[in-house]
Amino acid sequence: MMDTQLTLTGFLKRGERFFPNKQIISRTSPTMTHRFSFKDYVKRTHRLADALKKLGMKRGTKVGTFGWNHHRHLEAYFAIPCSGAILHTINIRLAPEHIVYIINHAEDEILLIDGDLFPLVEPALIHLKTVKHVIVMTDDVTIPESSFPNVHSYEQLLQEADESFVFPKDLDENMQAGMCYTSATTGMPKGVMYTHRSIVLHSIALGLSESFGLKESDVALPVVPMFHVNAWGFPFAALNFGSNIVLPGPMFTPALLLDLIEQENVTITAGVPTIWMGVLAEQQKQPRDLSSIRLIISGGSASPKGLIQAYIEKLGVPYVNAYGMTETSPLVSMSHPTTEMTKYEAEDLLDIRVTQGLTASLIDTEVVNEKGEVPWDGVTMGELRIRGPWIASEYYKDERTNEAFRDGWLYTGDIAVMTKEGYIKITDRTKDLIKSGGEWISSVDLENALMSHPAVLEAAVIAIPHPKWLERPLACVVLKENAYASKEELISSLENDFAKWWLPDDVVFLQEIPKTSVGKFLKAKLREDLKSYELPID
């Protein structure tokens, strides 16, 4: 067999050669939407690579991006790694001290920053030790005022660059191509490096019907940010498969997303559950035509059963859970039912859909505890561990590598069970499990059940110290607008599905639940805010 290299230059060439007229629809502001053919996009990508090389980008140079989902960010996705440099997508929602830390830790030399985000980053530039150039991404060539000496206009650089720039043909598939940092619920973020090979294999896997099933006839709308785990691989895979790409840009709303779906005939989209909660509420207020949608993918945290049911049964839109992490590129599993499940009752099928799903091809997963791999009984808990060709083997220059990577596996810190069908069901994070009277209680199961109540918008369950049982569950609930439910009603709604000792001892009603930069419930902040809370003692 031929020994050919799996590099991203092949994706760029394929998109230009076979799909030159496919479209990239890019919203860069409330009043500006651009449309590019793949052919024109590739020309701009060559120009960007030439411009970056003139600024000193070499093989191995780290180039950070600080931007929304738009065509300029997509140009960076290929111009940087196809030149042999490393694309570092920076989470714009991290705390300032975390942003400074990861740029310095990654040793970024060039930064690409959206114009509307530049004022947020500019005060931090003085603290960045390795950055030599800053490029501002806007629709014009103006440069904002800054004390930093080397600030450039993205469009001006492209105007002066050469579209005939030739990407190197000797890239090795094991070269580092990209990096992301975790969202850091505790401690500083941890860096993960992706290789050309890992990204190519992950992207091809997104074309399998058991995952995204991405194909040329699709119109893909990645709502998941391009600064978070490579927008779950959409930008790379869509160009390779020839799918039209719709990029929603900055400060989008549920109404805007629905308008884009209707206007652009979007077929596949992906984002976190909180996004789909907002979209569902907007669709119920002002319906749009969603008939083009063949798949909504939800990940990042568990989707409540009621949310999945509403999309499938009320809107007629397929809604599938996916599971992954920054460390896993991110695809690990998806909750597509198998053909054997067509005979399942509706409630049993919904129980499958609410899981994190069946392990993707080429990936190995196991749920293990102190006795070894757990039985597939849907009850026995253990820690989920993963290995495969797009799973990280270490953190970038971080001693915490030894905590997570052992014996050739990534130990995720997620507590899970395996259903009898082999579907992964996450029950908690190791640090969020509630141990009451020596027995484990899953906060995730309680949260999903609470969020199925018609009055509940969001629910998070945390452990509160207890003098007798050591820990007991406390439910933190946000009610929907103009809705009401008492704590007695909410606790009572759980009685048919959970043992009495699992039921929360109390319910606290909040205006909002704190979230991480990627929309997950920030339980560490809840525990800190409620550390002086005393449960009612029977």
C-alpha positions in Angstrom: 0.0 0.0 0.0 1.1 3.6 -0.6 2.3 5.5 2.4 0.5 8.8 1.9 0.4 11.5 4.6 -2.9 12.5 6.2 -2.6 16.3 6.2 -5.1 19.2 6.0 -3.7 20.4 2.7 -5.5 17.5 1.1 -8.8 18.9 2.5 -8.1 22.4 1.1 -7.2 21.0 -2.3 -10.2 18.8 -2.4 -12.7 21.5 -1.5 -11.3 23.8 -4.2 -11.0 21.2 -6.9 -14.3 19.3 -6.6 -16.6 21.9 -4.9 -15.5 25.3 -6.2 -19.0 26.7 -6.3 -20.1 25.6 -2.9 -20.9 28.5 -0.5 -19.7 29.9 2.8 -22.2 32.3 4.3 -20.5 34.4 6.9 -22.3 36.9 9.2 -19.7 39.4 10.6 -22.0 42.0 12.1 -25.8 42.6 12.5 -25.7 44.5 9.2 -23.1 42.5 7.2 -23.3 39.0 5.7 -20.7 37.8 3.2 -21.0 35.0 0.7 -17.9 33.3 -0.7 -17.5 30.3 -3.1 -15.1 27.7 -1.9 -12.9 28.8 -4.8 -12.7 32.4 -3.5 -12.3 31.2 0.0 -9.3 29.1 -0.9 -7.7 32.1 -2.6 -8.1 34.2 0.5 -6.7 31.4 2.6 -3.5 31.4 0.4 -3.3 35.1 0.8 -3.5 34.8 4.6 -0.8 32.2 4.7 1.4 34.5 2.6 0.7 37.4 4.9 1.4 35.4 8.1 4.7 34.1 6.6 5.8 37.7 5.9 5.2 38.5 9.5 7.5 35.7 10.6 5.3 32.6 10.8 7.4 29.5 10.4 6.8 25.8 11.0 5.9 25.3 14.6 4.9 28.9 15.2 1.8 29.2 17.4 -0.8 31.6 16.0 -3.7 32.4 18.3 -7.2 33.3 17.2 -9.6 35.3 19.2 -12.8 35.4 17.2 -16.4 34.4 16.5 -17.6 32.0 13.8 -17.0 33.7 10.5 -15.0 33.3 7.3 -11.8 35.0 8.5 -11.6 32.5 11.4 -12.3 29.7 8.8 -9.4 31.0 6.7 -7.1 30.8 9.7 -8.3 27.2 10.3 -6.5 26.1 7.1 -3.9 28.8 6.4 -2.0 28.2 9.6 -1.8 24.4 9.8 -1.4 24.0 6.1 1.7 26.2 6.4 3.2 23.9 9.1 2.3 26.3 11.9 -0.1 25.6 14.8 -3.6 27.0 15.1 -4.4 28.0 18.7 -8.1 28.8 19.1 -8.6 30.9 22.2 -11.8 30.7 24.2 -13.0 34.3 24.3 -15.2 33.7 27.3 -12.4 32.7 29.7 -11.5 35.0 32.5 -8.8 37.6 31.6 -6.2 35.9 33.8 -6.8 32.6 32.1 -6.5 34.2 28.6 -3.2 35.7 29.6 -2.0 32.4 31.0 -2.9 30.3 28.0 -1.4 32.7 25.5 1.9 32.8 27.5 1.8 29.1 28.1 1.2 28.3 24.5 3.9 30.9 23.5 1.7 32.4 20.7 3.7 34.7 18.5 0.9 36.1 16.4 -2.7 36.9 17.4 -5.8 37.3 15.2 -8.4 39.2 17.1 -12.0 40.3 16.0 -12.4 44.0 16.0 -15.3 44.0 18.5 -13.2 41.9 20.9 -10.0 43.9 20.6 -10.9 46.3 23.4 -11.2 43.3 25.7 -7.7 42.0 24.8 -5.8 45.3 24.4 -5.3 45.9 28.1 -3.8 42.4 28.4 -1.3 42.8 25.6 1.3 44.3 27.9 1.3 41.0 29.9 1.9 38.8 26.9 5.5 37.6 26.7 5.8 36.1 23.3 3.3 37.9 21.0 5.0 39.9 18.3 2.1 40.8 16.0 -1.6 41.4 16.4 -4.0 41.3 13.4 -7.4 42.8 13.8 -10.2 41.1 11.9 -12.8 43.6 10.7 -14.7 44.3 7.5 -12.6 47.3 6.7 -8.9 48.2 7.0 -9.1 50.5 10.0 -6.7 49.8 12.9 -7.9 50.6 16.5 -5.7 52.7 18.7 -3.3 50.7 20.8 0.0 51.1 22.7 1.1 47.7 21.2 3.6 48.4 18.5 2.7 45.9 15.8 -1.1 46.0 15.1 -2.2 45.2 11.5 -5.4 45.2 9.5 -6.5 41.7 8.4 -8.0 42.9 5.1 -5.1 45.2 4.4 -2.6 42.3 4.8 -4.7 40.2 2.5 -4.8 42.9 -0.2 -1.0 43.1 -0.1 -0.5 39.3 -0.1 -0.1 36.8 -2.9 -2.9 34.3 -3.6 -0.5 32.1 -5.5 1.3 31.2 -2.3 2.2 27.5 -2.3 1.7 25.4 0.8 4.6 23.1 1.6 4.2 19.6 0.2 6.4 17.8 2.8 4.2 18.2 5.9 4.2 15.1 8.2 0.9 13.9 9.4 2.2 13.7 12.9 3.1 17.4 13.0 1.2 19.5 15.4 -1.6 21.3 13.6 -3.8 22.8 16.3 -4.3 23.3 20.0 -7.1 24.1 22.4 -7.2 24.7 26.1 -9.8 23.2 28.5 -12.4 25.6 30.0 -10.9 25.3 33.5 -13.7 24.8 36.0 -10.8 24.4 38.6 -7.2 25.5 38.3 -5.6 26.9 35.2 -6.7 25.6 31.7 -4.9 22.6 30.3 -3.6 22.6 26.7 -4.3 19.8 24.2 -2.4 19.4 20.9 -4.0 18.0 17.8 -2.0 16.6 14.9 -2.8 16.7 11.2 -3.5 13.0 11.3 -5.8 13.2 14.3 -7.8 16.0 12.7 -8.1 14.3 9.4 -9.3 11.0 10.9 -11.7 12.8 13.2 -13.1 14.8 10.2 -13.6 11.7 8.1 -15.4 10.1 11.0 -17.9 13.0 11.0 -19.0 11.7 7.5 -20.1 8.4 8.9 -23.8 7.9 9.3 -23.3 6.7 12.9 -22.0 10.2 13.7 -22.8 13.5 11.8 -23.3 11.8 8.4 -21.9 15.0 6.9 -22.0 15.1 3.1 -22.0 17.3 0.0 -25.7 18.0 0.0 -25.6 19.4 3.6 -25.8 23.0 4.7 -24.0 23.0 8.0 -24.5 25.6 10.7 -22.0 25.2 13.5 -23.4 27.1 16.5 -20.7 25.6 18.7 -18.0 28.3 18.8 -14.9 27.9 16.6 -12.9 28.7 19.7 -14.2 25.6 21.4 -12.7 22.2 20.4 -12.5 23.3 16.7 -16.3 23.8 16.5 -16.5 20.0 17.0 -14.7 19.5 13.7 -17.3 21.1 11.5 -15.0 23.6 9.7 -12.5 20.9 8.7 -15.0 18.3 7.7 -17.5 20.6 5.9 -14.8 21.8 3.5 -13.6 18.3 2.8 -17.1 16.9 2.1 -18.2 20.0 0.1 -21.0 21.0 2.5 -22.2 24.6 2.4 -21.2 26.4 5.6 -23.3 29.0 7.5 -21.3 30.9 10.1 -23.5 32.9 12.5 -20.9 35.4 13.6 -21.0 37.5 16.8 -23.8 38.0 19.3 -26.4 35.8 17.7 -29.8 35.1 19.2 -32.2 32.2 19.0 -34.3 34.2 16.6 -31.3 34.8 14.3 -30.4 31.1 14.4 -34.0 30.2 13.4 -33.9 32.8 10.6 -30.6 31.4 9.3 -32.0 27.8 9.3 -35.1 28.9 7.4 -33.4 31.3 4.9 -30.4 29.1 4.2 -32.1 25.7 4.3 -29.8 24.4 7.0 -29.7 20.6 7.2 -27.4 20.0 10.2 -26.4 22.1 13.2 -24.8 21.7 16.5 -24.5 23.4 19.9 -24.9 23.1 23.6 -28.3 22.3 25.3 -28.8 25.9 26.6 -28.7 27.1 22.9 -31.5 24.6 22.0 -33.6 25.6 25.0 -33.6 29.2 23.8 -34.3 28.2 20.2 -37.2 26.0 21.3 -38.7 28.8 23.3 -38.4 31.2 20.3 -39.8 28.6 17.9 -42.8 28.2 20.1 -43.4 32.0 20.1 -42.8 32.6 16.4 -42.5 29.4 14.3 -40.2 29.2 11.4 -39.9 26.5 8.7 -37.6 23.9 10.0 -38.3 21.2 7.4 -34.8 21.3 6.0 -33.2 20.2 9.3 -32.2 16.5 9.3 -30.1 16.6 12.5 -29.6 18.8 15.6 -26.5 17.7 17.5 -26.3 18.6 21.2 -23.3 18.2 23.4 -21.2 19.9 26.1 -23.6 18.8 28.9 -26.6 16.5 29.3 -29.8 17.4 27.4 -33.0 17.1 29.5 -35.4 14.4 28.4 -38.1 17.0 28.0 -36.0 19.0 25.6 -35.2 16.0 23.4 -38.9 15.0 23.4 -40.1 18.5 22.5 -37.8 18.6 19.4 -38.6 15.1 18.2 -42.3 15.0 19.0 -43.5 18.6 18.8 -41.2 20.1 16.2 -40.5 16.9 14.2 -36.8 17.6 14.2 -34.2 14.8 14.9 -32.2 15.7 18.0 -29.2 13.6 19.0 -26.9 13.8 22.0 -23.1 13.7 21.4 -20.3 13.3 23.9 -16.7 14.4 23.9 -14.1 16.6 25.5 -11.3 19.0 24.5 -9.0 16.0 25.0 -11.0 13.9 22.5 -11.1 16.3 19.5 -14.1 15.9 20.6 -16.2 13.1 19.1 -16.5 10.0 21.3 -20.1 8.8 21.0 -23.6 9.8 19.8 -27.0 8.6 20.8 -28.4 7.4 17.5 -30.8 4.5 18.1 -30.0 1.3 16.3 -32.4 -0.6 14.0 -33.0 -3.1 16.8 -34.6 -0.3 18.8 -37.4 0.3 16.4 -39.5 -2.2 18.5 -38.8 -0.2 21.7 -41.7 1.6 23.4 -41.5 5.4 23.1 -40.3 5.9 26.6 -37.6 3.3 26.3 -36.4 4.8 23.1 -36.3 8.2 24.8 -34.2 6.7 27.5 -31.7 5.7 24.8 -31.7 9.2 23.3 -30.9 10.9 26.6 -27.7 8.9 27.0 -24.3 10.0 25.6 -24.6 7.3 23.0 -22.8 4.5 21.3 -19.0 4.7 20.9 -17.8 5.9 17.6 -15.8 3.8 15.2 -12.0 3.6 15.8 -12.6 4.7 19.5 -12.4 2.4 22.5 -14.3 3.2 25.7 -14.6 1.4 29.0 -16.3 2.2 32.3 -14.1 0.9 35.1 -14.2 0.8 38.9 -12.0 -0.8 41.5 -13.2 -4.2 40.3 -12.4 -3.6 36.7 -14.8 -3.0 33.8 -18.3 -2.7 35.0 -21.2 -4.9 33.7 -23.5 -3.5 31.1 -26.4 -3.3 33.5 -27.2 0.5 33.4 -26.7 0.6 37.2 -23.0 -0.1 38.1 -21.0 3.1 38.1 -17.4 3.6 37.2 -15.1 6.1 35.5 -15.2 6.4 31.8 -11.9 5.9 30.0 -11.1 6.4 26.3 -8.4 5.7 23.8 -8.2 6.1 20.0 -6.4 7.9 17.1 -7.9 11.4 17.9 -7.6 11.1 21.7 -4.9 13.1 23.3 -2.1 11.3 25.1 -0.9 14.1 27.3 -1.5 17.8 28.2 0.8 20.4 26.7 3.7 21.0 29.2 1.5 20.3 32.2 2.3 18.1 35.2 -1.4 17.2 35.4 -0.8 14.8 32.5 -0.1 12.0 35.1 -3.6 12.4 36.7 -5.6 11.9 33.4 -3.4 9.7 31.2 -2.5 6.2 32.5 -1.9 2.8 30.9 -2.6 4.1 27.4 -6.0 5.5 28.4 -7.5 8.9 29.0 -9.3 8.8 32.3 -12.1 11.4 31.8 -13.2 12.1 35.4 -16.8 11.3 34.2 -18.7 8.8 36.2 -20.9 6.6 33.9 -22.8 3.4 33.5 -23.2 1.3 30.4 -26.7 0.3 29.3 -27.4 -3.3 28.3 -27.1 -2.1 24.6 -23.6 -0.7 25.2 -24.6 3.0 25.3 -22.7 5.3 27.6 -24.7 7.2 30.2 -22.8 9.8 32.1 -24.2 10.1 35.7 -21.8 12.7 37.0 -18.4 14.2 37.3 -16.2 12.6 40.0 -16.2 15.9 41.9 -19.9 16.3 41.5 -21.2 12.9 42.8 -23.1 13.1 46.0 -22.2 10.5 48.6 -25.0 10.1 51.1 -24.8 7.5 53.9 -22.1 5.7 51.9 -24.2 5.5 48.7 -23.7 7.5 45.5 -26.4 9.8 44.1 -26.2 11.1 40.5 -26.8 14.8 40.3 -27.1 14.6 36.5 -30.1 12.2 36.7 -31.9 14.4 39.2 -31.2 17.5 37.1 -32.6 15.9 33.9 -35.7 14.9 35.8 -36.2 18.3 37.2 -35.7 20.0 33.9 -38.5 17.8 32.5 -40.9 19.6 34.7 -42.9 22.1 32.6 -42.2 25.0 35.0 -38.4 24.5 35.1 -36.0 26.2 32.8 -32.7 25.0 34.4 -31.7 22.9 37.4 -28.4 22.0 39.0 -28.1 19.6 42.0 -25.1 20.0 44.4 -24.0 18.2 47.6 -24.5 20.0 50.9 -22.8 18.8 54.1 -25.1 16.9 56.4 -24.4 16.0 60.1 -25.8 12.4 59.8 -25.5 11.4 56.1 -22.3 13.4 55.3 -23.8 14.8 52.1 -27.3 15.4 50.9 -28.6 16.8 47.5 -29.8 20.4 47.2 -31.7 21.3 44.0 -31.0 24.8 42.5 -33.8 25.7 40.2 -34.5 28.5 37.7 -38.2 28.7 36.7 -39.4 29.6 33.3 -40.8 33.1 32.7 -44.3 33.4 34.2 -44.2 29.9 35.5 -44.6 28.7 39.1 -43.8 25.5 41.0 -43.3 25.0 44.7 -40.4 23.1 46.1 -42.9 20.5 47.4 -44.3 20.0 43.9 -40.8 19.7 42.4 -39.6 17.1 44.9 -42.9 15.2 44.6 -42.4 15.0 40.8 -39.3 12.9 41.3 -40.9 10.3 43.6 -41.9 7.9 40.9 -38.5 7.7 39.3 -36.1 7.8 42.3 -35.6 6.1 45.6 -36.7 8.2 48.5 -33.1 8.7 49.8 -32.1 10.2 46.4 -34.7 13.0 46.6 -33.3 16.5 47.3 -33.7 17.7 50.8 -34.5 21.2 49.7 -35.0 23.4 46.6 -33.4 26.8 46.2 -34.9 29.1 43.5 -32.4 31.3 41.6 -32.6 33.9 38.9 -29.8 32.1 37.0 -27.4 29.3 37.4 -23.7 30.2 36.9 -22.2 28.7 33.8 -18.7 28.0 32.4 -17.4 29.7 29.3 -18.9 26.9 27.2 -22.4 26.8 28.8 -22.0 24.1 31.4 -23.4 24.5 34.9 -20.6 25.8 37.1 -21.3 23.8 40.2 -18.1 24.8 42.0 -19.4 28.4 42.0 -22.8 27.2 43.2 -21.1 25.3 46.1 -19.1 28.4 47.0 -22.2 30.6 46.9 -24.2 28.2 49.0 -21.5 27.0 51.4 -23.2 28.6 54.4 -26.6 27.2 53.4 -28.0 24.8 56.0 -30.4 22.0 55.0 -33.6 21.5 56.9 -33.0 18.7 59.4 -35.8 16.3 60.0 
